Amino acid sequence: MRVRSLLATGLAIGAVSIGLVVVPNVATADPAPNSTPPSSTASTSTAQDSTASVPHVYPTPQHVDVRSGELTIGGTVTEVVGAKTDPSALSVVDQVLRAAGATPTRVSATDATDANDQAHQGDHGGLTVYIGGPSENPATASALRALHAQPPTGLASGGYELAAGTADGHELLALSGVDGIGTFYAAQTLRQLVEATKSGHAVHDIAVRDWPATALRGVIEGFYGPPWSTADRLSQFDFFASTKQNIYVYSPKDDPYLRAQWRDPYPAAQLDVIKQLVTRATADHVRFTYALSPGLSVCYSSDADEQALVTKFESMYAIGVRSFSIPLDDISYTKWNCDADKTKFGTGGAAAGAAQSYLLNRVQQDFVAKHSDVDPLQMVPTEYSDVADSPYKTAIRTQLDSHVVVGWTGVGVIAKTITGAQAAAAKQVYGHQILIWDNYPVNDYVTNRLLLGPYVGRDPAITGEIAGVTANPMIQAEPSKIAEFTSGDFLWNPTAYNPTTSWRASLRDLAGPATPWLTIFAENNYSSRIDDTESPTLTPLLTALWQAYDNHQDITGPAAKVSRYFASMSATPAKLRSTLDDSAFLTEVKPWLDKLGQYGDAGQTAIQLLLAQVRGDSATVSTLRARLQSDRSALNAISQQVGVGVLDPFIYRVLLDTVPPLGPQVSFSPGSLSLKPGASASTTVKLDAPNNASAVTVSWHATAS
């Protein structure tokens, strides 16, 4: 999707180790006032309002029942597993228990009775953990009944029931998914529920019944510019799993084997890299979607080109890909790539829609329909950003196979809002299930900016009208996780979504003890096309300062607050680099982070200058103003932008308000005279000296022309 031109997880088994992450409870001292980012169109849920003593789980669960008591995790813990218990879920549970200081002992469900007896002898702590839903581990059902919890039957894919408590003196923990993915998500919830206590680690007695409101939730790597690295993508997959997101669309614009060389097979080494990605994504329960874009050169009516598409897809199927897309965006449909298409289909939008439908229908028949384990084929239409009917859309609606899922960006390439009514209209006008390609936080059209605000402007009602949402991220992979965390939270439970709390949770999840410093950085890279808010902590402080200044009130107090915030900005680069355990993030944001620190220095100078101006200290004003002018010139020489519309305008206004006084002003009335030979006339000269100047001597002479 050409935004630029149009606008000029979990853990792979054995791959990564995890620690216990309790998102809301990072003990840090915030050096700056709390920010108040704007709310979205979604309402605030009370799903966890009664759980003040329990960590808030993200994405926000649908239903949480907190009970009295808690289970201590330590010593020997017995894991009861079934023959089909999801291996990735087991991996996460194992790591959670070990991080809490326990020693897991695994037994099969057929030995569950003996295991339960053994677990409650001696000083082993007595905790038994049942892992797996009805299709994985039948023994979990008895544990749920004992804990007065419901089975997950009937929940959407990815739904689960998690229960913890004591039954007949036995400490029990049950993780039961409606499918293996659900059990995996239950394990991700457990990871967040385990808390450190004075004596070790514990989990509150609780029952969580949870499921996703949106079937497909994730990311499309669809931006123009430098693609993500393999390490970036692997890290993203683990992140998607930890935030319960389940789709990644592989569509980097500069992979030649996706576009210009789409017919050609991958070299063996590059195919091995894709296989590595697919393997990790599968372990993380993320659908790796391979998106092939033939539109620049395809002949829609060609048997050879259709077979080339199928052959390419078969090569991806052989390495484990089970989800496929054919994007036909960012191409011209007013000219054909071969004469045969003009002969077969004619010209115009209707012909283009018919040609695309013809090709995709053949791929559906010759590839997708022959593999029962392949997801519905996806496509992105050439008209993808409105809901107005057209000959092209009519052709897609009436001729494209009904199983194909159609991509849509909302009304506009970057839609500030997407409503349920718009999504319903898109479903109707295209005549197919809709997968929203949401162009946030993508920054390929503003490469000098980072877009780090939360996901806003999306109506909770869209989830009832669509197949899912894939967010188009930034060129910078690690910083993209901030917005991705919040979009994943929204898509899981939109009625409970609060962008402010979700955004803060995303910062804690990413930064841990570095959260205060990441907050300062992120809130000064906050605004975007979907949210005009910028620098939400600093902006009201500056408003209060200028209000006092303009009303000739004492500005000492407001100036001190602004100065403290600027001091925190100055400290942020060094503090973030010393406390944030994410070298990739720090590398990607380096120029923006450095500039933020420089703005902090300049901001403090600006406050000192303004105070000197108020007290009439002209010597200090002269010195500080020269320094601030130099600082601003240095800042403007850096192409990356931070605090857009806030930081530079503040410095500029301080410079304007501290301009040195002008000399005496001279005016003449009338301003000019015309004299005939021998005539005379007079004019009045008015001299005005500045109020704050010392005595001046004025001299003049007149000339005639």
C-alpha positions in Angstrom: 0.0 0.0 0.0 1.7 3.1 -1.2 1.1 5.4 1.8 4.1 7.5 1.0 3.2 8.4 -2.6 -0.6 8.7 -2.0 -0.1 11.1 0.8 3.0 13.4 -0.4 4.7 -14.1 21.6 4.9 -16.1 23.1 8.0 -18.0 22.8 9.3 -20.6 20.3 9.9 -23.9 22.1 13.4 -23.8 23.5 14.2 -20.6 21.6 13.8 -17.9 24.2 13.6 -17.8 28.0 11.1 -15.6 29.8 10.8 -13.9 33.1 7.7 -13.1 35.0 6.2 -9.9 33.8 3.6 -8.2 35.9 2.8 -5.2 33.7 1.1 -2.8 36.2 3.5 -3.2 39.1 6.9 -1.8 38.0 8.2 0.2 40.9 9.7 3.3 39.4 9.9 6.9 40.2 8.4 9.0 37.5 10.5 12.1 37.0 7.8 13.9 35.1 4.1 14.6 35.7 1.7 12.0 34.5 0.5 12.5 30.9 -3.1 12.3 30.0 -3.4 11.0 26.4 -6.8 11.3 24.8 -9.4 8.6 24.9 -10.5 6.7 21.9 -14.0 6.0 20.6 -14.1 2.8 22.7 -15.6 2.9 26.2 -13.7 1.9 29.4 -14.5 -1.6 30.6 -15.0 -2.7 34.2 -13.9 -6.2 33.4 -11.1 -6.0 35.9 -12.3 -3.1 38.1 -12.6 -5.4 41.1 -9.1 -6.8 40.7 -7.1 -4.0 42.3 -4.9 -6.6 44.1 -4.4 -8.7 40.9 -2.2 -7.8 38.1 -4.0 -6.4 35.1 -3.7 -8.8 32.2 -3.2 -7.6 28.6 -5.0 -7.8 26.4 -7.9 -7.2 28.8 -9.8 -10.5 29.4 -13.5 -10.7 28.8 -14.4 -11.9 32.3 -12.3 -12.1 35.5 -13.7 -13.5 38.8 -11.2 -12.8 41.6 -11.7 -15.0 44.7 -10.2 -15.0 48.2 -6.9 -16.7 48.7 -3.8 -17.4 46.7 -1.7 -20.3 45.6 2.0 -20.3 46.4 4.3 -21.4 43.6 7.5 -23.1 44.7 9.0 -26.5 45.3 7.9 -29.3 43.2 4.9 -28.6 41.0 3.1 -31.4 39.1 2.1 -30.7 35.5 -0.7 -33.0 34.2 -0.7 -33.0 30.5 -2.5 -34.9 27.7 -1.2 -36.6 24.6 -2.3 -33.6 22.5 -1.6 -30.7 25.0 -0.2 -27.8 23.0 3.6 -28.0 23.1 4.1 -24.2 23.0 1.7 -23.8 25.9 3.7 -26.4 27.9 6.9 -24.5 27.1 5.5 -21.2 28.4 4.0 -22.8 31.6 7.3 -24.5 32.3 9.2 -21.3 32.0 6.7 -19.4 34.2 7.0 -22.0 36.9 10.8 -22.2 36.8 11.0 -18.4 36.9 8.9 -18.5 40.0 11.3 -20.9 41.7 9.4 -24.1 41.2 10.6 -27.4 39.8 8.0 -28.8 37.4 7.4 -32.6 37.2 5.4 -33.7 34.2 3.0 -36.6 34.1 0.5 -37.8 31.6 -3.2 -37.4 32.1 -3.6 -41.2 32.5 -1.4 -41.0 35.6 -3.2 -37.9 36.9 -4.7 -39.6 40.0 -1.3 -40.9 41.1 0.3 -37.6 40.3 -2.2 -35.7 42.4 -1.6 -38.0 45.4 2.2 -37.6 45.1 1.9 -33.8 44.7 0.4 -33.5 48.2 2.9 -35.5 50.2 5.9 -34.1 52.0 7.0 -30.5 51.4 6.6 -30.3 47.7 4.2 -27.3 47.9 1.3 -29.4 46.6 0.4 -27.5 43.5 -0.9 -29.5 40.5 -1.2 -27.7 37.1 -3.6 -29.2 34.5 -2.7 -28.1 31.0 -4.9 -28.5 27.9 -8.5 -28.2 26.9 -11.1 -30.9 26.0 -9.3 -31.7 22.7 -5.9 -31.9 24.4 -6.2 -33.2 27.9 -9.5 -34.7 29.2 -8.2 -34.6 32.8 -8.4 -30.8 32.9 -12.2 -31.0 33.0 -12.3 -32.5 36.5 -10.0 -29.8 37.8 -12.3 -27.1 36.4 -15.3 -28.7 38.0 -13.5 -28.9 41.3 -12.7 -25.2 41.0 -16.3 -24.3 40.1 -15.1 -23.0 36.7 -16.7 -23.6 33.3 -15.3 -25.6 30.4 -14.2 -23.5 27.4 -16.8 -25.2 25.1 -18.4 -22.9 22.7 -15.8 -20.1 22.9 -14.2 -18.6 19.7 -10.9 -20.0 18.6 -8.3 -18.8 21.0 -10.7 -18.8 23.9 -9.8 -20.3 27.2 -10.8 -20.9 30.8 -8.1 -20.4 33.5 -8.8 -21.2 37.1 -6.7 -21.3 40.3 -7.7 -22.3 43.8 -8.0 -25.0 46.4 -10.4 -27.9 46.2 -10.6 -30.5 49.0 -7.3 -29.3 50.4 -5.5 -29.6 47.0 -4.0 -26.6 45.3 -5.1 -26.7 41.6 -4.4 -24.6 38.6 -6.2 -25.4 35.3 -5.5 -24.0 31.8 -8.1 -25.2 29.3 -8.4 -23.8 25.8 -11.2 -24.4 23.4 -8.3 -25.4 21.1 -4.5 -25.5 21.4 -4.2 -21.8 20.7 -6.6 -21.1 23.6 -4.4 -23.1 26.0 -1.4 -21.2 24.7 -3.2 -17.9 25.4 -4.1 -19.2 28.9 -0.4 -19.8 29.5 0.3 -16.2 28.4 -2.3 -15.0 30.9 -0.8 -17.1 33.7 2.6 -15.5 32.9 1.1 -12.1 33.8 -0.9 -13.3 36.9 2.1 -14.7 38.8 3.3 -12.2 41.3 6.4 -11.9 43.5 5.7 -12.0 47.2 7.8 -11.7 50.3 8.1 -15.5 50.5 8.4 -16.2 46.8 5.8 -16.2 44.1 2.0 -16.7 44.1 -1.1 -16.5 41.9 -4.4 -15.3 43.3 -7.4 -17.6 43.4 -9.1 -16.6 40.2 -11.2 -17.7 37.3 -10.6 -16.1 33.9 -13.0 -16.8 31.0 -11.6 -15.2 27.9 -11.9 -15.1 24.1 -11.0 -12.8 21.2 -13.6 -10.5 19.8 -11.8 -10.4 16.5 -10.7 -13.5 14.6 -7.5 -12.1 13.0 -5.3 -9.7 15.0 -1.9 -8.7 13.9 0.5 -7.0 11.6 1.3 -6.6 7.9 4.9 -5.8 7.0 3.7 -3.7 4.0 5.6 -0.5 4.2 8.0 1.0 1.7 11.7 1.4 2.7 14.2 -0.7 4.5 12.6 -4.1 5.4 12.7 -5.6 8.8 15.6 -8.0 9.5 15.2 -11.7 10.3 15.9 -10.9 13.9 13.3 -8.2 13.9 10.7 -10.6 12.6 11.5 -13.4 15.0 11.3 -10.9 17.9 7.9 -9.6 16.5 6.5 -13.2 16.4 7.4 -13.7 20.1 5.8 -10.4 20.9 2.6 -11.2 19.0 2.3 -14.4 21.0 2.7 -12.6 24.3 0.0 -10.1 23.3 -2.3 -12.8 21.8 -2.0 -11.7 18.2 -2.2 -14.3 15.5 -1.4 -13.1 12.0 1.6 -11.7 10.3 1.6 -10.8 6.6 4.9 -11.1 4.9 4.8 -8.3 2.3 8.0 -6.3 2.3 8.0 -4.1 -0.7 11.6 -4.5 -1.6 11.7 -8.3 -1.7 12.1 -8.8 -5.4 10.7 -12.3 -5.3 7.4 -10.9 -4.1 7.1 -8.3 -6.8 9.4 -7.7 -9.8 10.7 -11.3 -9.8 7.5 -12.9 -8.5 7.7 -15.8 -11.0 11.2 -16.8 -9.9 11.9 -19.4 -7.2 13.7 -18.3 -4.1 17.4 -19.1 -3.9 17.9 -21.9 -1.4 19.5 -19.7 1.3 16.7 -17.2 1.2 14.1 -20.0 1.2 15.8 -21.3 4.4 15.4 -17.9 6.0 11.7 -17.9 5.3 11.4 -21.4 6.6 13.0 -20.2 9.8 10.4 -17.5 10.1 7.5 -19.8 9.4 8.8 -22.3 12.0 9.0 -19.6 14.7 5.6 -18.1 13.7 4.0 -21.5 13.9 5.4 -22.2 17.4 4.1 -18.8 18.4 0.6 -19.6 17.0 1.0 -16.8 14.4 -0.3 -17.3 10.9 2.6 -16.5 8.6 0.8 -15.2 5.5 2.8 -15.1 2.3 1.8 -12.2 0.1 2.8 -12.4 -3.5 2.2 -9.2 -5.6 2.3 -10.0 -9.3 0.4 -6.9 -10.5 3.3 -5.0 -12.0 3.8 -7.6 -14.8 1.1 -10.3 -14.6 -0.9 -11.3 -17.6 -4.2 -12.2 -15.9 -5.4 -14.5 -18.7 -2.1 -16.4 -19.0 -2.1 -20.1 -18.1 1.7 -19.8 -17.6 1.4 -16.9 -15.1 -1.4 -18.6 -13.2 0.8 -21.7 -13.0 3.7 -19.6 -11.8 1.6 -18.3 -9.0 0.5 -21.8 -8.0 4.1 -23.1 -8.2 5.4 -20.3 -6.0 2.6 -20.9 -3.4 3.4 -24.7 -3.5 7.0 -23.9 -2.7 5.8 -21.9 0.4 3.4 -24.6 1.4 6.3 -27.1 1.4 8.1 -25.1 4.1 5.0 -24.8 6.3 3.1 -21.7 5.0 -0.7 -22.2 5.3 -2.0 -18.6 4.7 -1.6 -16.8 1.4 -2.4 -13.4 -0.1 -2.3 -11.8 -3.5 -2.2 -8.0 -3.1 -3.1 -6.0 -6.2 -2.7 -2.6 -4.7 -0.4 0.2 -6.0 -0.8 -0.8 -9.6 -2.5 0.8 -12.6 -5.6 -0.9 -13.9 -6.0 1.4 -16.9 -3.3 -0.4 -18.9 -2.7 -4.1 -19.4 0.6 -6.0 -19.2 -0.3 -8.1 -22.2 -2.5 -7.7 -25.3 -4.3 -10.9 -24.5 -5.9 -9.3 -21.4 -7.3 -6.4 -23.4 -8.7 -8.9 -25.9 -10.3 -11.1 -23.2 -11.5 -8.5 -20.7 -11.7 -5.1 -22.5 -10.9 -1.8 -20.8 -11.8 0.2 -17.7 -12.4 -0.6 -14.0 -14.9 -3.3 -14.7 -12.5 -5.1 -16.9 -9.7 -4.9 -14.3 -12.0 -6.3 -11.6 -13.0 -9.1 -14.0 -9.4 -9.9 -14.9 -8.3 -10.0 -11.2 -11.2 -12.2 -10.3 -10.5 -14.6 -13.1 -6.9 -15.1 -12.0 -7.7 -15.3 -8.2 -10.5 -17.8 -8.9 -8.1 -20.1 -10.7 -5.6 -19.9 -7.9 -8.4 -20.6 -5.4 -9.4 -23.7 -7.5 -5.9 -25.0 -8.4 -4.2 -24.4 -5.1 -6.3 -23.4 -2.1 -9.1 -25.9 -2.7 -6.6 -28.7 -3.0 -5.2 -28.1 0.5 -7.7 -28.6 3.3 -5.4 -27.0 5.8 -4.9 -23.7 3.9 -6.7 -20.6 5.2 -9.0 -18.6 2.9 -7.1 -16.8 0.2 -6.6 -13.1 0.8 -6.4 -10.3 -1.7 -5.9 -6.5 -1.7 -7.9 -4.8 -4.4 -6.7 -1.9 -6.5 -9.5 0.2 -5.1 -8.9 -0.3 -1.4 -9.7 2.9 0.4 -13.4 3.9 0.2 -16.9 2.4 0.2 -18.2 4.1 -2.9 -19.4 1.5 -5.5 -17.8 1.5 -8.9 -17.5 -0.8 -11.9 -14.3 -2.3 -10.5 -15.9 -3.1 -7.1 -19.0 -4.5 -8.8 -16.8 -6.9 -10.7 -15.0 -8.0 -7.5 -18.4 -8.3 -5.7 -20.0 -10.4 -8.4 -17.2 -12.4 -9.9 -14.6 -13.1 -7.2 -14.9 -16.4 -5.5 -16.9 -15.9 -2.3 -14.2 -17.6 -0.1 -11.6 -14.9 -0.8 -11.1 -12.3 1.9 -10.7 -8.7 0.7 -8.3 -6.1 2.2 -9.5 -2.5 2.9 -7.9 0.4 4.6 -11.0 2.2 5.8 -12.2 5.4 4.2 -8.9 7.0 3.2 -5.4 5.5 2.9 -4.8 6.5 6.5 -8.3 6.6 8.1 -8.5 8.8 11.1 -11.6 6.9 12.2 -13.1 3.6 11.2 -16.7 3.0 12.2 -18.9 -0.1 12.3 -21.1 1.4 9.7 -18.2 2.0 7.3 -17.0 -1.6 7.9 -20.4 -2.9 7.1 -20.6 -0.8 4.0 -17.2 -2.1 2.9 -18.4 -5.7 3.4 -21.5 -4.9 1.3 -19.8 -3.0 -1.5 -17.0 -5.6 -2.0 -19.3 -8.5 -1.3 -16.7 -10.4 0.7 -15.3 -10.8 4.2 -13.1 -7.7 5.0 -9.6 -7.8 6.5 -8.7 -4.2 7.4 -5.2 -3.1 6.4 -4.8 -0.4 9.0 -2.1 2.1 8.1 -1.0 2.9 11.6 1.7 3.3 12.9 3.3 3.1 9.5 5.7 6.0 8.9 7.1 5.4 5.3 5.4 8.7 4.3 7.0 10.6 7.2 10.3 8.9 7.6 11.7 11.7 9.8 9.1 10.8 12.5 8.3 8.1 15.0 4.6 7.5 15.6 4.4 6.1 19.2 0.9 7.0 20.3 -1.8 4.4 21.0 -4.4 2.9 18.6 -7.4 5.2 18.5 -10.4 6.2 16.4 -11.6 2.6 15.8 -15.2 1.9 16.7 -15.6 -1.3 18.8 -18.5 -2.2 16.4 -16.0 -2.9 13.6 -15.2 -6.3 15.1 -18.6 -7.6 14.3 -18.3 -6.7 10.6 -14.8 -7.9 9.7 -12.5 -10.9 9.5 -9.8 -9.0 11.3 -7.2 -6.2 11.3 -3.6 -6.1 10.3 -1.7 -3.0 11.4 0.9 -1.7 9.0 3.9 -0.9 11.3 6.8 1.5 11.1 10.1 0.9 9.4 11.5 0.7 13.0 10.4 -2.7 14.3 11.0 -2.4 18.0 9.3 1.0 18.5 6.4 -0.3 16.5 5.6 -2.6 19.4 4.2 0.3 21.4 1.3 0.8 19.0 1.0 -2.9 18.2 0.5 -3.7 21.8 -2.5 -1.3 21.9 -4.0 -2.4 18.7 -3.8 -6.0 19.9 -5.5 -5.0 23.1 -8.3 -3.3 21.2 -8.9 -6.1 18.8 -9.1 -8.7 21.6 -11.7 -6.8 23.7 -12.7 -3.5 22.1 -15.4 -2.6 24.6 -12.9 -2.8 27.5 -10.2 -0.9 25.6 -8.8 2.3 27.1 -6.1 3.8 24.9 -4.4 5.6 27.8 -4.1 2.7 30.2 -3.2 0.3 27.3 -0.5 2.7 26.1 1.0 3.0 29.5 0.9 -0.8 29.8 2.7 -1.1 26.5 5.5 1.1 27.8 5.8 -0.9 31.0 5.8 -4.2 29.0 8.6 -2.9 26.7 10.7 -1.0 29.2 10.3 -2.5 32.7 12.4 -0.3 35.1 13.1 2.1 32.2 9.4 3.0 31.9 9.6 6.6 33.2 12.2 7.5 30.6 10.5 5.6 27.8 7.3 7.5 28.7 9.0 10.9 28.2 10.4 9.7 24.9 7.2 8.2 23.6 4.9 11.1 24.6 7.0 13.5 22.7 6.6 11.3 19.6 2.9 10.9 20.1 0.9 12.6 17.3 -0.1 11.0 14.0 -2.7 11.2 11.3 -5.1 9.4 13.5 -4.5 11.6 16.6 -3.4 15.2 16.7 -2.4 15.1 20.3 1.3 15.8 20.9 3.5 16.0 24.0 0.4 15.4 26.3 2.3 16.1 29.5 4.3 19.1 28.4 1.5 20.8 26.4 -0.7 21.7 29.4 2.3 22.9 31.3 3.2 25.3 28.5 -0.4 26.5 28.2 -0.3 27.4 31.9 3.0 29.2 31.6 1.9 31.3 28.6 -1.5 32.1 30.3 0.3 33.5 33.3 2.8 35.4 31.1 0.2 36.9 28.8 -1.9 38.0 31.9 1.2 39.6 33.5 1.0 37.2 36.4 3.9 35.7 38.3 5.3 33.0 36.1 7.8 31.5 38.6 5.6 28.5 39.5 4.6 27.5 36.0 8.1 28.1 34.7 9.6 25.8 37.4 7.2 23.0 36.3 8.2 23.4 32.7 11.9 23.6 33.5 11.7 20.3 35.6 10.1 18.6 32.6 12.7 19.9 30.3 15.4 18.7 32.7 13.8 15.2 32.5 14.0 15.4 28.8 17.6 16.3 29.0 18.3 13.3 31.1 16.2 10.8 29.1 18.9 9.8 26.5 21.4 8.7 29.1 18.9 7.3 31.5 17.1 5.2 28.8 20.4 3.9 27.5 21.5 2.8 30.9 18.2 1.2 32.0 16.4 -0.2 28.9 17.4 -3.7 28.0 16.7 -3.5 24.3 19.7 -2.6 22.2 17.7 -2.9 19.0 15.2 -0.3 20.2 17.9 2.1 21.2 19.7 1.7 17.9 16.5 2.4 15.9 15.5 5.5 17.8 19.0 7.1 18.3 18.6 10.3 16.3 15.2 11.0 17.8 16.4 10.2 21.3 19.5 12.5 20.9 17.3 15.3 19.6 14.9 15.0 22.5 17.8 15.5 24.9 18.9 18.6 23.0 15.4 20.0 23.1 15.5 19.5 26.9 18.7 21.5 27.1 17.3 24.2 24.8 14.0 24.3 26.7 15.7 24.9 30.0 17.6 27.8 28.4 14.4 29.2 27.1 12.8 29.2 30.5 15.9 31.0 32.0 15.7 33.5 29.2 12.0 34.2 29.7 12.5 34.7 33.5 15.4 37.1 32.7 13.1 39.0 30.3 10.4 39.3 33.0 12.8 40.7 35.6 14.4 43.1 33.1 17.9 41.6 33.2 19.0 42.8 29.7 22.5 41.4 30.0 21.4 37.9 30.8 18.7 38.2 28.1 21.3 39.0 25.6 23.6 36.1 26.6 20.8 33.5 26.8 19.1 34.6 23.7 22.3 34.1 21.6 22.7 30.7 23.1 19.0 29.7 22.4 19.3 30.9 18.8 22.4 28.7 18.4 20.6 25.8 20.0 17.6 26.2 17.7 19.8 26.4 14.6 21.5 23.1 15.7 18.1 21.5 16.3 16.7 22.6 12.9 19.7 21.0 11.2 18.6 17.6 12.5 16.1 16.1 10.1 14.3 13.9 12.6 11.4 15.5 14.3 10.2 15.2 17.9 7.4 17.1 19.7 6.0 18.3 16.4 4.0 21.5 16.8 5.1 21.9 20.5 8.8 22.1 21.1 10.1 24.3 18.3 7.1 26.7 18.5 7.8 27.2 22.2 11.4 28.0 21.6 10.5 30.3 18.7 7.9 32.2 20.7 10.4 32.8 23.5 12.9 34.2 21.0 10.2 36.5 19.6 9.1 37.7 23.0 12.7 38.5 23.9 13.7 40.5 20.8 16.0 43.3 21.9 14.2 46.7 22.0 14.3 48.8 18.9 15.9 52.2 18.8 14.0 55.5 18.7 11.1 55.3 16.2 10.8 58.2 13.8 7.6 59.2 11.9 6.8 62.1 9.7 3.4 63.7 9.1 2.9 64.1 6.2 5.4 61.5 5.0 6.3 63.3 1.8 6.0 66.8 0.3 6.0 68.1 -3.3 7.3 71.7 -3.6 6.9 74.0 -6.6 9.8 76.4 -7.3 10.0 79.0 -4.6 7.3 77.3 -2.4 7.7 76.3 1.2 5.9 73.7 3.4 6.4 72.1 6.8 6.2 68.6 8.2 6.0 67.3 11.8 8.7 64.9 13.0 7.7 62.6 15.9 10.4 60.8 17.9 9.5 57.9 20.2 12.1 56.4 22.5 11.6 52.9 23.9 10.2 52.8 27.5 13.0 50.7 28.9 15.9 52.5 27.2 18.3 55.0 28.7 18.4 58.6 27.4 19.3 58.8 23.8 20.5 61.6 21.5 18.9 61.8 18.1 20.4 63.7 15.2 19.3 64.0 11.5 19.7 65.7 8.3 17.4 66.2 5.3 17.9 65.5 1.7 15.8 66.4 -1.3 15.2 64.4 -4.5 
